Amino acid sequence: MARKYPVYKGLQQPLIFKGFRGKFIYWGIASLLAGLVFGALTMTMINMWLGALVLIGFVVGGLLYTAARQKGGLHAKSRTSKIFILNRYGHQKHV
């Protein structure tokens, strides 16, 4: 007799956290860390208030950029209208 096991169908879905999917989660974390680093450097070298503005600017700008790039999809590729012809050596020729 064959045993039946329940199959979880969501295993192939990308990871989602706070609206960010897959690789864009790491992009969001990187923008947060970059904002903290550059904000802290600006606070120590120049001014506390300017450092706070740099921190907020990097974090908000990075997250907005990440959200905009995510709209292109997880596997966004450049789309060209050119025709590529490969010769026998594998080199491309634009037409």
Residue pairs with C-beta under 8 A, 6 or more apart in sequence:
14 21
14 22
14 74
15 21
15 22
15 25
17 25
18 28
19 67
20 27
20 28
20 66
20 67
20 70
21 70
21 74
22 74
23 74
24 66
24 67
24 69
24 70
24 74
27 62
27 66
27 69
28 62
28 63
28 66
30 62
31 58
31 59
31 61
31 62
31 63
31 65
31 66
32 59
32 62
32 63
34 58
34 62
35 54
35 55
35 56
35 57
35 58
35 59
35 62
36 55
38 54
38 55
38 58
39 51
39 52
39 54
39 55
39 56
39 58
40 51
40 55
41 51
42 50
42 51
42 54
42 55
43 50
43 51
43 52
43 55
44 51
69 76
82 94
82 95
83 94
83 95
84 92
84 93
84 94
84 95
85 92
85 93
85 95
86 92
86 93
87 93
